[in-house]
Amino acid sequence: MAQTKPAGSYLWGRLSAFGLGVAAIACLIDQAAKLWLLYDFDLASRSPVPLTPFLDLLLTFNTGISYGLFPQHGPVGEWALFAFKLAAVAFLWGWLTRAPSRLTAAALGLIIGGAVGNAWDRLRYGMVTDFLEVHIVHYHFPDFNVADSAIVIGGILLVLDALRSPHPDP
């Protein structure tokens, strides 16, 4: 006998509250760090600020997506990137409703929270505020922020979860 999903289950799952809680925390930490660095610490007038021999605080603004890919300079491109982020969040939310484990839900929550944090910047400023710069000798990695870190960590956790999950026989 085939089982049917209860009404509303496409919007809410067993671990949705947990995953969205992780998303909210990631987004709030991202936004709090950006606001503090912009307005209280005044990073614009102090930048760059060396933290370690390989990590600096450096204020930059990203008009593209992660790590400066596909930069946009105009309202059409900015709104297209915003719409892309909304579509990605909707897809991830749908995945979250079917998350089989807390690790998967946490990973998806980190990605959702990071995407929302950067989308909020794009909506408010038309670009994303980045402030972390990693460099080794003379090579400088693309600047990033807490939201980008949450997205990358979430992606790594999804891969680790997939590797540790039992694989069904073909």
C-alpha positions, 0 to 999 in steps of 0.5 A, spaced: 500 500 500 502 506 497 503 511 503 501 519 501 504 525 504 500 529 509 498 536 507 503 541 508 509 536 508 512 539 502 513 546 506 515 542 513 518 536 515 521 533 521 527 537 522 525 543 519 525 547 525 532 545 527 535 547 520 531 553 520 534 555 527 541 554 524 539 558 518 537 564 523 543 563 527 548 563 521 544 569 518 544 573 524 551 572 526 553 574 518 549 580 519 551 582 526 558 581 524 557 586 518 553 591 521 559 591 527 565 592 522 561 597 518 558 602 523 562 600 530 569 598 528 569 603 522 572 598 518 572 602 512 577 607 515 581 602 518 582 597 512 586 593 512 587 590 519 592 584 519 589 579 524 594 573 523 600 573 518 595 570 513 588 573 515 586 580 514 580 584 515 579 588 509 572 591 506 570 590 499 563 589 496 561 584 491 557 585 486 557 578 483 555 571 487 560 567 491 567 569 490 566 575 485 563 570 480 558 574 475 559 581 477 553 585 476 553 593 475 545 595 474 538 593 477 537 588 472 543 583 473 542 585 481 535 583 481 537 577 477 542 574 482 537 576 488 531 572 484 537 566 483 538 566 491 531 566 492 530 560 488 536 556 491 533 558 498 526 555 496 530 549 493 534 548 499 528 549 504 524 543 500 530 539 501 530 540 508 523 538 509 526 531 507 532 531 511 534 524 514 539 527 519 540 532 524 547 533 520 543 534 513 538 539 516 544 543 520 548 543 513 542 545 509 541 550 515 548 553 514 547 554 506 540 557 507 542 562 512 548 564 508 544 565 502 539 569 506 545 573 509 548 575 502 541 576 499 539 581 505 545 585 503 544 585 496 537 587 497 539 593 502 545 595 498 545 592 491 552 588 493 554 584 498 559 586 504 565 582 504 571 583 510 575 577 510 581 576 506 586 570 506 593 570 503 599 566 502 605 569 500 603 573 494 597 570 493 590 573 495 584 568 495 577 572 494 574 576 499 569 573 503 564 573 509 561 569 515 555 568 510 560 565 505 563 561 510 556 558 512 555 556 505 562 552 504 561 549 511 554 547 509 557 544 503 562 540 506 558 537 511 553 535 506 559 531 502 561 528 509 554 526 511 553 523 504 560 519 505 558 516 512 551 515 510 549 507 508 548 506 501 543 502 498 544 496 494 543 497 487 
